[in-house]
Amino acid sequence: MKLYYMQGACPLATHIVLEWTGAPCESVALSHDELKQEPFLSLNPLGAVPVLEVDGTIMTQNGGILTYLAEAWPKAGLGGDGTARGKAEVHRWLGLVNSDIHPAFKPMFGATRYLGDEAMIEKSKENARSQLRTLFEVVNMQLATRDWIAGTRSIADAYLYVVLRWAQGTGVDLAGLDGVARFIARMEADAGVQRALAIEGLA
Ligand SMILES: N[C@@H](CCC(=O)N[C@@H](CS)C(=O)NCC(=O)O)C(=O)O
């Protein structure tokens, strides 16, 4: 397998899951400019990572890639507790991270630059931070009584950790979210997470 990634971006979740599964994989680092040019655009016309190449097949989209790894390496137990409900629970939280939390960061990553007015751009970022605080309060409630977001350690935890890193780096208020703080500490103490961070030069 070959994983195309950009440092610190969402493919860090794939790197963590690869470490948790033990699946061998080559990593290819790309700059933001390289994502928007050939030859990468031939792999993913959307110019986005992650892209995972598996035996000549190109996979894109976090949800698809992470689900593939959980299914293909079942011994790692990253797809739920083995029941239909457990799998649904993993996808519930993976969906929250991928469809609600991740896109809410867009103003912080330049999506509202087109407004052209610094005050307006800052306002859009403040609004995003406030939406993200609400989303992380929901995550915190779930983590109040659990070590892992879906009950058992799963692909959703890897992705959740990535967006929490972004929250820390973009001034989202995580104060008082004790379950979230415990989760971040648990992830940072994990040897697989540490190896994934080191692969991306973030350790
Ligand atoms: N829906 C896509 C989103 C992927 C995505 O947003 N990737 C970001 C990195 S976290 C990216 O490649 N952005 C490039 C850009 O700025 O257009 C997925 O889940 O894989």
The ligand as a Gaussian input file, in Angstrom:
#p B3LYP/6-31G(d) Opt

LIG

0 1
 N      -14.114000      14.570000       2.071000
 C      -12.692000      14.361000       2.002000
 C      -11.999000      15.586000       2.540000
 C      -10.499000      15.463000       2.396000
 C       -9.828000      16.766000       2.743000
 O      -10.476000      17.789000       3.041000
 N       -8.494000      16.729000       2.708000
 C       -7.743000      17.926000       2.945000
 C       -6.654000      17.702000       3.964000
 S       -7.357000      17.436000       5.598000
 C       -7.088000      18.347000       1.654000
 O       -6.507000      17.533000       0.973000
 N       -7.185000      19.636000       1.324000
 C       -6.607000      20.149000       0.125000
 C       -7.192000      21.478000      -0.224000
 O       -6.881000      22.446000       0.466000
 O       -7.974000      21.546000      -1.167000
 C      -12.308000      13.117000       2.803000
 O      -12.992000      12.796000       3.769000
 O      -11.310000      12.460000       2.445000

